[in-house]
Amino acid sequence: MAKLPVRANDKASKPTPADLQAAGRLRSLWDAAKNERKQHGQRLTQTMVGDLLDIGQSAVSQYLNGEIPLNYRALLAFSEVLGVPPSSIRADLPEQQLGVREEPVPYGTADQWADITAYGQQVAAGDGMTPEEYADTHSLKFKRSSLRRKGLFDRKLSVFYARGDSMEPRIHDGDALLFDTSDTSPRDGHIYVVKFEGTYMVKRLHQYGKQWFLTSDNTADPKWRKPVPVEPGDHIELVGRVRWIGSWED
């Protein structure tokens, strides 16, 4: 997606003392959230805010450092990414004085739920499955507040269904797998939807030395009793990290 430049009037506006105080609170909340998520193997990046605002990472950094006054649109984006009410960052903007609704959204409103596309395409928890030419879709609803606490954005999420038993007891045949298509950096011990040699499967990644291996949780499966090394030249693609299998996968 092309990044739009920061509006000229934002750059030209000199931060006021209130702007600088808001930037200080924002930076404190940001650093605390980043450290907390890191402890749980989760990410908090400036790109997440940039995607919401259609701006580059450098502009997000300027908001965090108080170089650009935090306007209402940027305030809502940071609030969404951090999972905190806007007023915890600042409460003095004109839009807030007009009684604009605060986040988090009250229970029972439509905005509280995110519709995540679930594909009829099955992903093997055993032998690989050839991708379908097309797949029926429906949607599953997840609470936006839960997604935000995990640093997830609904437009980056998809659902496949497991088939097979090689990932038992964590994944059973027919389980819905919520995975994050923006999280494709390999992490030792985590579960991924993998496209391997043209077929979809769900496997756990392990690293021994500099070598990566695909493993299955069910060691009784004769085809996956031993880890399978990922060799140079293998056609392997990490489609996304699995984050929910009926419960959160950290």
Backbone bond lengths (Angstrom), bond angles and torsions (degrees), N, CA, C in turn:
res aa  C-N    CA-C-N  psi(-1)  N-CA   C-N-CA  omega(-1)  CA-C   N-CA-C  phi
1 M - - - 1.466 - - 1.518 108.96 -
2 A 1.318 117.46 132.76 1.454 121.78 178.72 1.521 110.24 -67.92
3 K 1.314 116.19 140.99 1.454 121.81 179.44 1.522 109.60 -94.05
4 L 1.314 114.95 128.03 1.462 119.20 178.69 1.520 109.24 -85.42
5 P 1.312 118.00 145.89 1.463 119.73 179.33 1.516 111.02 -70.13
6 V 1.318 115.01 154.23 1.463 119.63 174.31 1.517 108.91 -63.68
7 R 1.323 116.02 141.22 1.454 119.24 -178.07 1.520 110.82 -61.32
8 A 1.329 115.73 142.30 1.463 120.22 -175.13 1.521 111.96 -59.66
9 N 1.318 116.76 -37.00 1.463 118.00 -176.79 1.514 111.93 -70.32
10 D 1.360 117.34 -24.41 1.450 119.27 174.20 1.523 110.48 -67.72
11 K 1.366 116.07 -43.96 1.447 119.49 -179.69 1.529 111.52 -66.17
12 A 1.323 115.64 -35.45 1.463 119.35 -174.97 1.530 112.00 -75.73
13 S 1.339 117.00 -22.82 1.451 119.75 -176.68 1.522 110.56 -73.72
14 K 1.317 116.51 125.57 1.450 120.59 178.22 1.520 109.08 -81.64
15 P 1.335 117.85 128.36 1.472 119.69 -179.06 1.525 111.67 -58.77
16 T 1.314 116.10 135.19 1.455 122.99 175.39 1.524 108.90 -87.15
17 P 1.328 118.40 169.14 1.475 119.71 174.97 1.529 112.38 -55.05
18 A 1.355 117.67 -37.00 1.467 120.34 177.97 1.527 110.93 -66.40
19 D 1.344 116.51 -37.88 1.460 120.33 176.71 1.526 110.85 -61.63
20 L 1.325 116.51 -43.48 1.461 121.09 -177.74 1.527 111.21 -68.11
21 Q 1.327 116.47 -37.31 1.465 119.69 176.79 1.524 110.64 -65.14
22 A 1.346 116.41 -40.86 1.465 120.27 178.14 1.523 110.39 -64.12
23 A 1.326 116.94 -40.66 1.460 120.84 178.73 1.521 110.74 -63.31
24 G 1.327 116.97 -37.46 1.458 120.47 177.87 1.521 112.05 -64.24
25 R 1.355 115.87 -43.06 1.475 119.03 177.54 1.524 110.43 -65.25
26 L 1.350 116.08 -40.93 1.458 120.24 179.52 1.524 110.48 -61.24
27 R 1.331 117.17 -45.43 1.461 120.39 -179.35 1.532 111.36 -62.72
28 S 1.323 117.29 -39.58 1.465 120.65 178.94 1.525 111.13 -64.00
29 L 1.341 116.25 -45.25 1.461 120.48 178.73 1.522 110.73 -64.45
30 W 1.338 115.59 -40.49 1.467 120.37 -179.22 1.527 111.07 -62.75
31 D 1.326 116.48 -49.34 1.464 120.43 -177.95 1.523 111.35 -62.90
32 A 1.347 116.46 -40.86 1.464 120.03 179.90 1.525 110.75 -64.81
33 A 1.344 116.54 -44.24 1.461 120.54 -179.65 1.525 111.47 -66.28
34 K 1.323 116.59 -38.43 1.465 120.51 -179.68 1.523 110.59 -64.91
35 N 1.332 117.22 -43.02 1.462 120.63 178.79 1.522 111.72 -65.95
36 E 1.338 116.03 -40.79 1.460 119.55 -179.61 1.530 111.05 -64.65
37 R 1.319 117.13 -44.36 1.460 120.12 -178.96 1.526 111.40 -68.18
38 K 1.316 116.51 -34.62 1.455 119.93 178.87 1.517 110.85 -62.44
39 Q 1.323 117.49 -37.50 1.455 121.74 178.18 1.521 112.36 -63.21
40 H 1.357 116.45 -24.09 1.461 121.48 -179.71 1.527 111.86 -104.74
41 G 1.336 116.35 15.81 1.454 119.98 178.23 1.514 113.76 70.54
42 Q 1.356 117.06 24.76 1.453 121.93 -178.53 1.527 109.57 -111.28
43 R 1.325 115.04 166.34 1.458 119.88 -175.67 1.521 111.50 -116.17
44 L 1.323 114.72 148.72 1.460 122.69 168.53 1.516 105.68 -137.15
45 T 1.336 116.62 112.32 1.456 120.02 -175.91 1.525 110.55 -126.23
46 Q 1.322 115.02 154.29 1.457 120.40 177.77 1.521 111.05 -65.87
47 T 1.320 116.85 -24.76 1.464 120.63 178.19 1.521 111.42 -62.99
48 M 1.346 117.44 -30.72 1.465 120.59 178.22 1.525 110.56 -59.66
49 V 1.325 116.71 -41.97 1.466 120.70 178.39 1.526 109.84 -72.42
50 G 1.329 116.03 -40.49 1.458 119.94 179.81 1.516 112.75 -59.95
51 D 1.342 116.87 -36.86 1.461 120.47 178.51 1.523 111.51 -63.23
52 L 1.323 116.92 -36.90 1.465 120.33 -179.95 1.524 111.96 -71.48
53 L 1.336 116.60 -32.70 1.469 121.01 -175.15 1.521 113.32 -99.43
54 D 1.344 116.95 -6.41 1.461 121.11 -174.95 1.527 111.23 58.50
55 I 1.321 115.52 44.96 1.461 121.15 176.14 1.525 108.31 -130.15
56 G 1.310 116.40 166.73 1.450 120.96 -179.89 1.515 113.01 -82.08
57 Q 1.333 115.19 168.41 1.465 121.28 -178.85 1.523 111.83 -62.04
58 S 1.329 117.52 -34.81 1.468 120.11 -178.44 1.523 111.43 -63.74
59 A 1.339 116.86 -36.54 1.466 119.85 178.95 1.525 110.44 -69.38
60 V 1.334 116.78 -37.97 1.471 120.16 176.76 1.523 109.57 -61.68
61 S 1.325 116.20 -41.56 1.462 120.67 178.17 1.529 111.48 -60.79
62 Q 1.325 116.38 -37.26 1.469 119.79 179.07 1.525 111.45 -66.57
63 Y 1.332 117.40 -36.42 1.469 119.65 173.99 1.524 110.03 -62.09
64 L 1.340 116.61 -45.60 1.461 120.84 -177.48 1.522 112.09 -64.77
65 N 1.318 116.47 -30.46 1.465 120.47 -178.35 1.517 113.39 -94.82
66 G 1.342 117.06 4.52 1.455 120.26 177.20 1.504 114.39 76.51
67 E 1.332 118.14 13.52 1.455 120.97 179.67 1.524 111.81 -80.29
68 I 1.328 117.07 -24.60 1.459 122.59 174.13 1.528 107.32 -119.62
69 P 1.321 119.11 129.12 1.468 120.44 177.99 1.530 111.15 -58.59
70 L 1.314 116.34 137.81 1.459 122.21 -176.85 1.527 109.40 -78.78
71 N 1.354 116.78 103.53 1.462 120.07 178.46 1.530 110.47 -83.42
72 Y 1.327 116.46 178.35 1.460 119.81 -172.64 1.526 112.00 -67.15
73 R 1.317 116.98 -40.28 1.465 120.16 -179.53 1.530 110.56 -62.97
74 A 1.336 116.37 -44.78 1.462 119.77 178.11 1.525 110.98 -66.50
75 L 1.319 116.07 -37.45 1.466 120.28 178.27 1.527 111.12 -58.19
76 L 1.332 116.45 -45.40 1.465 120.13 -179.43 1.524 111.07 -65.34
77 A 1.332 117.04 -36.61 1.466 119.75 179.77 1.533 110.82 -65.58
78 F 1.321 117.03 -46.66 1.468 119.97 177.76 1.527 110.51 -63.26
79 S 1.332 115.91 -40.37 1.458 119.97 178.76 1.519 111.30 -59.68
80 E 1.339 116.05 -41.77 1.460 120.82 -178.90 1.518 111.39 -66.52
81 V 1.312 116.57 -44.43 1.461 120.50 -178.04 1.530 111.18 -67.18
82 L 1.335 116.25 -40.24 1.459 120.38 -177.92 1.526 112.67 -81.00
83 G 1.333 117.34 -19.33 1.457 120.88 -178.16 1.512 112.73 71.70
84 V 1.350 116.51 35.02 1.466 121.62 179.89 1.524 109.16 -125.15
85 P 1.336 118.95 157.22 1.469 120.38 175.65 1.524 110.58 -65.49
86 P 1.326 118.37 143.83 1.474 120.46 178.05 1.520 113.11 -54.77
87 S 1.326 116.66 -35.09 1.467 120.01 -176.32 1.522 112.65 -67.18
88 S 1.333 118.26 -16.66 1.461 119.82 176.25 1.528 110.61 -74.34
89 I 1.337 116.22 -15.18 1.464 121.45 177.10 1.527 110.06 -98.26
90 R 1.336 115.61 -52.69 1.454 121.18 172.57 1.524 109.19 -159.07
91 A 1.338 116.17 154.24 1.469 119.85 -176.63 1.516 112.09 -136.25
92 D 1.344 116.01 22.33 1.463 119.86 -172.49 1.522 113.71 -112.66
93 L 1.320 119.02 6.72 1.462 120.46 -178.74 1.523 110.84 -76.31
94 P 1.336 117.80 149.99 1.475 120.74 -178.30 1.525 112.95 -55.65
95 E 1.339 117.08 -38.74 1.467 119.56 -179.03 1.521 111.29 -62.61
96 Q 1.329 116.26 -33.47 1.461 119.46 -179.99 1.528 111.56 -73.23
97 Q 1.320 116.17 -28.34 1.459 119.49 178.51 1.522 111.77 -73.28
98 L 1.344 115.90 -17.24 1.463 120.38 -179.88 1.522 112.56 -86.78
99 G 1.318 115.60 3.87 1.458 118.55 176.95 1.508 114.36 81.69
100 V 1.350 117.74 26.12 1.456 120.28 176.22 1.525 108.63 -63.90
101 R 1.350 116.60 139.38 1.458 121.50 -172.71 1.526 111.32 -61.47
102 E 1.329 114.85 135.97 1.450 121.79 178.10 1.513 110.54 -83.71
103 E 1.326 115.87 154.15 1.453 122.75 168.74 1.533 107.45 -94.42
104 P 1.331 119.65 153.42 1.454 125.65 2.70 1.517 112.84 -72.29
105 V 1.334 116.30 153.51 1.457 121.34 -177.98 1.521 109.44 -65.51
106 P 1.354 118.75 135.30 1.458 120.81 -179.46 1.528 112.67 -57.25
107 Y 1.310 115.39 147.04 1.470 121.27 -179.43 1.532 110.41 -58.08
108 G 1.328 115.26 138.86 1.454 120.54 175.79 1.512 114.13 96.57
109 T 1.335 117.66 -6.81 1.458 119.54 178.40 1.519 109.46 -89.86
110 A 1.326 116.71 154.95 1.459 121.50 -175.25 1.528 111.77 -62.65
111 D 1.355 116.62 -32.43 1.453 119.83 -176.17 1.523 113.05 -69.74
112 Q 1.334 117.03 -10.90 1.459 119.46 -177.13 1.525 111.29 -73.58
113 W 1.330 117.38 -20.89 1.459 121.08 -172.89 1.518 111.21 -112.40
114 A 1.320 115.81 139.44 1.462 122.50 175.74 1.523 108.49 -107.15
115 D 1.330 116.59 131.44 1.459 121.91 176.85 1.528 108.60 -90.06
116 I 1.330 116.63 113.86 1.457 122.22 -179.74 1.527 108.61 -102.32
117 T 1.321 116.34 126.66 1.457 120.67 -178.18 1.525 110.44 -66.61
118 A 1.328 115.65 127.69 1.464 122.38 176.93 1.522 107.95 -111.96
119 Y 1.319 115.54 125.10 1.456 121.60 -176.14 1.528 111.35 -96.48
120 G 1.333 114.83 141.69 1.451 119.56 175.46 1.517 112.19 -65.44
121 Q 1.333 116.21 -18.02 1.462 120.69 175.96 1.527 109.75 -55.10
122 Q 1.343 116.33 127.90 1.448 120.71 177.05 1.516 109.80 -96.48
123 V 1.318 115.33 150.33 1.453 121.54 179.35 1.518 107.16 -120.09
124 A 1.325 115.84 130.82 1.461 120.01 -170.24 1.515 112.16 -75.05
125 A 1.334 115.14 129.55 1.458 121.94 166.37 1.522 105.30 -101.47
126 G 1.308 114.52 56.45 1.454 123.28 -174.51 1.510 106.25 177.88
127 D 1.328 117.65 -127.08 1.460 120.42 174.50 1.520 109.88 -70.52
128 G 1.329 116.18 154.91 1.453 120.52 -179.56 1.513 112.18 -67.77
129 M 1.340 114.99 156.31 1.454 121.99 178.98 1.520 109.07 -122.64
130 T 1.322 116.88 133.79 1.462 121.27 178.78 1.519 110.10 -67.18
131 P 1.341 118.78 132.86 1.463 120.66 179.21 1.524 111.50 -58.16
132 E 1.324 115.72 139.96 1.457 120.95 176.46 1.526 109.69 -71.88
133 E 1.325 116.14 152.93 1.464 119.72 174.67 1.524 110.26 -68.69
134 Y 1.314 116.23 -30.55 1.453 120.49 173.06 1.524 106.98 -151.64
135 A 1.316 116.67 162.53 1.456 120.24 -178.85 1.519 109.01 -142.86
136 D 1.326 116.24 136.91 1.460 120.28 173.71 1.520 108.85 -64.94
137 T 1.329 116.03 149.40 1.458 119.93 -179.76 1.518 110.83 -129.53
138 H 1.322 114.42 155.14 1.459 122.50 167.70 1.527 105.07 -146.58
139 S 1.296 119.38 -163.24 1.460 119.35 -179.37 1.521 110.33 -138.17
140 L 1.319 114.61 150.75 1.454 123.07 172.46 1.520 107.58 -115.95
141 K 1.310 117.13 143.75 1.461 121.60 -177.48 1.526 110.39 -99.21
142 F 1.329 114.89 132.46 1.454 121.77 176.01 1.527 108.46 -126.93
143 K 1.312 117.29 145.62 1.460 120.77 178.09 1.520 109.37 -69.66
144 R 1.329 115.49 127.79 1.457 119.77 -179.63 1.529 111.40 -59.97
145 S 1.321 117.11 -36.95 1.461 119.48 -179.43 1.525 110.84 -62.33
146 S 1.340 117.41 -37.60 1.465 120.17 177.90 1.517 111.08 -67.61
147 L 1.338 116.40 -41.14 1.457 120.13 178.75 1.523 110.70 -63.09
148 R 1.334 116.79 -43.11 1.463 120.32 -177.12 1.534 110.73 -65.82
149 R 1.336 117.01 -38.46 1.465 119.62 179.01 1.523 110.96 -62.03
150 K 1.325 116.47 -28.23 1.461 121.12 177.92 1.528 112.09 -91.14
151 G 1.340 117.30 2.67 1.452 120.47 -179.83 1.512 113.19 71.61
152 L 1.348 117.10 31.28 1.457 121.64 -175.77 1.524 111.17 -110.71
153 F 1.341 115.86 146.86 1.454 122.52 177.28 1.518 108.60 -119.47
154 D 1.342 116.50 130.40 1.465 120.44 -170.70 1.520 113.07 -58.89
155 R 1.340 118.44 -32.16 1.463 118.78 -177.47 1.529 112.04 -71.40
156 K 1.333 117.50 -11.84 1.460 121.44 178.09 1.525 112.12 -99.12
157 L 1.323 117.55 3.15 1.462 121.69 -173.07 1.518 112.04 -109.31
158 S 1.311 116.07 148.53 1.461 122.84 174.77 1.523 108.65 -144.39
159 V 1.331 114.99 166.23 1.463 120.96 178.34 1.524 109.38 -128.60
160 F 1.317 116.46 129.14 1.455 123.92 167.97 1.527 107.24 -115.60
161 Y 1.329 116.28 169.93 1.461 121.26 177.84 1.521 110.08 -117.04
162 A 1.330 115.59 135.96 1.458 120.78 -178.11 1.519 110.85 -77.35
163 R 1.319 114.08 147.45 1.457 120.34 173.79 1.520 108.33 -136.84
164 G 1.327 116.16 123.17 1.454 120.62 -178.98 1.517 111.60 114.59
165 D 1.328 115.98 176.57 1.463 120.15 -173.06 1.529 113.84 -124.89
166 S 1.323 118.27 10.04 1.464 119.05 -174.21 1.528 113.04 -72.95
167 M 1.367 117.93 -11.53 1.461 120.24 177.69 1.526 111.89 -106.20
168 E 1.321 117.29 11.87 1.466 119.32 173.99 1.539 109.12 -68.95
169 P 1.329 118.03 146.43 1.472 126.93 12.35 1.529 114.37 -92.06
170 R 1.366 119.01 -1.45 1.470 119.10 -177.15 1.512 111.39 -73.33
171 I 1.328 117.84 -41.23 1.460 121.70 -177.97 1.520 108.75 -122.78
172 H 1.335 116.16 129.27 1.453 121.86 178.93 1.530 110.26 -109.79
173 D 1.298 114.79 159.78 1.456 121.32 178.11 1.525 110.20 -55.41
174 G 1.335 117.80 126.31 1.459 122.44 179.55 1.508 115.18 92.72
175 D 1.349 118.96 -6.55 1.462 121.11 179.78 1.527 111.35 -64.59
176 A 1.338 115.79 141.49 1.462 121.26 172.51 1.521 108.63 -80.73
177 L 1.332 116.10 134.90 1.463 122.23 -178.23 1.522 109.11 -118.77
178 L 1.324 116.74 111.28 1.458 121.42 174.69 1.524 107.78 -86.58
179 F 1.350 117.19 123.47 1.457 118.89 -179.17 1.523 110.40 -131.42
180 D 1.335 113.79 151.66 1.466 122.73 -175.42 1.523 108.59 -100.61
181 T 1.336 116.57 110.05 1.460 121.16 -176.51 1.521 112.77 -73.46
182 S 1.340 117.60 -9.75 1.466 120.12 177.58 1.522 111.49 -90.89
183 D 1.334 116.74 -7.84 1.462 121.39 -176.85 1.529 108.57 -106.69
184 T 1.307 117.01 87.25 1.464 121.45 -175.02 1.527 112.59 -122.72
185 S 1.319 116.97 17.07 1.467 119.76 173.91 1.525 108.44 -88.82
186 P 1.332 117.91 127.96 1.474 119.47 -176.07 1.517 112.45 -63.83
187 R 1.345 115.39 135.99 1.463 121.59 176.93 1.518 108.13 -131.04
188 D 1.285 115.24 132.77 1.452 120.77 -177.16 1.531 110.95 -61.68
189 G 1.337 116.24 127.10 1.458 121.81 174.67 1.505 115.66 89.66
190 H 1.334 118.40 -3.88 1.463 120.53 -177.77 1.531 111.16 -96.37
191 I 1.341 114.68 161.01 1.464 121.80 -176.34 1.527 109.38 -100.33
192 Y 1.338 116.03 136.25 1.456 121.89 -177.97 1.528 110.81 -132.06
193 V 1.325 115.04 149.56 1.461 120.04 161.63 1.520 105.85 -81.19
194 V 1.318 116.03 124.53 1.461 122.29 -172.52 1.521 109.46 -122.39
195 K 1.311 115.88 137.00 1.461 121.18 169.40 1.524 106.40 -104.34
196 F 1.322 116.27 109.26 1.453 122.23 -171.43 1.522 109.27 -124.52
197 E 1.343 114.69 118.29 1.461 120.05 -177.69 1.526 112.07 53.58
198 G 1.332 116.06 39.76 1.458 121.30 175.93 1.509 115.91 83.28
199 T 1.321 118.80 5.09 1.465 121.39 -179.64 1.523 110.32 -125.02
200 Y 1.348 116.41 152.16 1.457 122.14 179.37 1.524 109.73 -92.46
201 M 1.334 115.15 139.59 1.463 120.62 172.42 1.520 108.11 -153.34
202 V 1.328 115.77 165.22 1.462 120.66 175.68 1.525 107.23 -118.76
203 K 1.333 115.72 122.50 1.456 121.26 -175.20 1.523 110.17 -142.62
204 R 1.315 113.66 161.11 1.462 120.12 174.19 1.530 108.39 -94.87
205 L 1.335 116.15 140.33 1.458 121.18 178.19 1.525 109.96 -98.39
206 H 1.329 114.83 137.40 1.465 120.44 173.00 1.512 108.61 -132.91
207 Q 1.319 115.01 146.22 1.449 121.10 178.47 1.520 109.06 -118.10
208 Y 1.322 116.12 126.67 1.459 122.77 175.30 1.527 106.84 -121.94
209 G 1.320 116.27 109.96 1.451 120.24 -172.07 1.515 108.83 67.09
210 K 1.316 116.96 -124.87 1.462 121.53 177.32 1.527 112.13 -101.09
211 Q 1.323 117.93 4.75 1.456 122.64 -175.77 1.522 111.28 -99.98
212 W 1.347 115.98 132.10 1.454 121.50 175.59 1.529 109.83 -96.70
213 F 1.363 115.22 145.19 1.447 121.43 -179.75 1.528 109.78 -132.46
214 L 1.331 116.31 145.47 1.458 122.72 168.24 1.520 107.52 -91.64
215 T 1.348 116.58 130.89 1.454 119.79 -179.03 1.523 110.05 -132.22
216 S 1.326 115.50 158.36 1.454 122.75 174.69 1.519 108.98 -115.34
217 D 1.315 116.52 146.84 1.461 120.32 -179.42 1.523 112.13 -73.46
218 N 1.325 116.71 -29.33 1.455 121.39 -178.15 1.529 109.37 -89.67
219 T 1.329 116.51 94.03 1.470 120.30 -176.66 1.523 111.99 -74.14
220 A 1.347 117.14 -6.13 1.466 119.50 176.40 1.524 111.57 -78.35
221 D 1.336 117.02 -13.68 1.458 120.35 177.89 1.526 108.15 -72.53
222 P 1.338 118.02 115.17 1.468 120.25 -174.88 1.517 113.67 -60.50
223 K 1.349 118.07 -27.25 1.462 120.44 -178.20 1.514 112.13 -79.02
224 W 1.353 116.62 -17.53 1.458 120.11 -177.07 1.519 111.47 -128.88
225 R 1.333 115.97 30.65 1.458 119.71 -178.73 1.526 110.89 -67.30
226 K 1.330 116.42 -32.77 1.458 121.14 179.19 1.533 109.72 -114.48
227 P 1.331 117.17 148.78 1.469 119.61 175.03 1.522 110.95 -59.54
228 V 1.338 115.32 144.40 1.461 121.21 179.45 1.527 108.19 -102.90
229 P 1.340 117.99 117.55 1.469 119.66 -178.53 1.524 111.79 -69.93
230 V 1.323 115.55 144.48 1.460 121.85 173.71 1.521 106.53 -93.14
231 E 1.318 115.48 110.49 1.461 120.96 -174.44 1.530 111.19 -95.99
232 P 1.329 116.95 153.79 1.476 119.68 174.15 1.525 110.05 -55.89
233 G 1.306 115.95 134.41 1.458 120.16 -178.91 1.510 113.90 94.58
234 D 1.343 117.90 -13.13 1.466 119.76 175.61 1.524 109.54 -65.98
235 H 1.317 116.14 139.27 1.462 120.35 178.47 1.523 108.13 -88.04
236 I 1.327 115.82 87.09 1.457 121.40 -177.05 1.527 109.68 -125.39
237 E 1.309 115.03 138.01 1.468 121.63 -179.88 1.518 108.29 -135.59
238 L 1.328 116.33 128.62 1.465 120.64 172.98 1.518 107.30 -83.46
239 V 1.320 116.28 110.15 1.465 121.56 -177.03 1.521 110.50 -76.51
240 G 1.330 117.42 -34.03 1.452 121.18 179.42 1.514 110.73 170.59
241 R 1.335 115.67 155.69 1.468 120.13 179.39 1.520 110.32 -85.68
242 V 1.309 116.52 133.95 1.459 121.87 179.46 1.522 108.84 -74.21
243 R 1.346 116.62 127.41 1.457 121.69 -176.61 1.526 113.54 -116.66
244 W 1.312 117.23 -16.66 1.477 119.53 -177.04 1.524 109.25 -148.91
245 I 1.334 115.37 129.22 1.466 121.57 176.94 1.531 105.93 -135.97
246 G 1.296 115.71 64.44 1.456 119.64 -173.02 1.527 112.02 79.87
247 S 1.359 116.46 -16.25 1.457 123.09 172.87 1.515 106.83 -154.41
248 W 1.320 117.88 163.66 1.467 120.55 -174.91 1.506 111.54 -67.99
249 E 1.334 116.24 133.44 1.458 124.36 176.24 1.518 107.49 -105.47
250 D 1.351 116.29 102.79 1.465 120.86 -177.44 1.514 110.90 -83.03
